[in-house]
Amino acid sequence: MSGTTSKPSKAEALARVLALISGTEKHLPNGNFTIGNASYTTPSLVQLLQSLADAMTAVNNAQAAVKDALAALKATKAKVVPVMLVYRQIVVRMYAGATSILADFGLQPPKAPAPKTTEEKAAAAAKAAATRKARGTTSKKQKLAVKGDVTGVTITPVTSPAVAANSPSAQTAPNASNAPTTPATGTGASK
């Protein structure tokens, strides 16, 4: 027996009952027991414990069968429900005016939408405007008018090495030693 106080699993509980039966048959084959107000012999006590084990096994088997049945139901629903929904729509469209025929299918004709009152229309428009403002949504023309301001960014074009070698900026500029000299004329203080 475990020293924990947690509830044993179904398998552990069944194993405990079966172990109790086995130990009783092995070590107390001819015992007489008074439990509560009832007297038991070993065979009657084993029979009582075995009935509990059988009931636990039956519940476990039934629960396993239910799990299998639920899995089969889920798989079947996944295949059938979409077809059924479309078929119902087809039948409703075919017999939209014939309520008695639709009733044979367990369906009702589609209801016409109730006209909205002026207050409902005003409330819907106000709600739509508030939602648009809260989300910051704008129209196409308003989006075109929005321009971003960028400062302090230097744009450097990327060129391939072949193009860079042929570009005029890649050629060396004449330096000061190769430049022609011109006499400087000006009014100076030296005479």
WOQUI-V432561 format. One line per field, one symbol per residue. phi: phi as a letter, one per 40 degrees, with the letter a starting at -180 (. if undefined). psi: psi as a letter, one per 30 degrees, with the letter a starting at -180 (. if undefined). burial: + if it has 16 or more other ideal C-beta (glycine too) atoms within 10 Angstrom, else -. A space follows every 10 residues. Layout:
phi = ???
psi = ???
burial = ???
//
This chain:
phi = .ccccccccc cccccccccc ccccccbbcb cbbbbgbbbb cdcccccccc cccccccccc cccccccccc cccccccccc ddcccccccc ccccbdcbcc cccccgbbcc cccccccccc cccccccccc cccccgcbcc ccccccbcbb bgbbcbccbc cccccccccc cccccccccc cbccbacbcc a
psi = klglglklle eeeeeeeeee eeeeeefhfh lkkjjbgkkk leeeeeeeee eeeeeeeeee eeeeeeeeee eeeeeeeeee eeeeeeeeee eeeehefiee eeeffglllk kkkkkkleee eeeeeeeeee eeeefgklle eeeffkkkkk lgkkkjkkll eeeeeflfff kkkklfffkk kkkkkljlfk .
burial = ---------- ---+--++-- +--+------ ---------+ -+--++--+- --+--+---- ---------- ---------- ---------- +---+----- -+-------- ---------- ---------- ---------- ---------- ---------- ---------- ---------- ---------- -
//
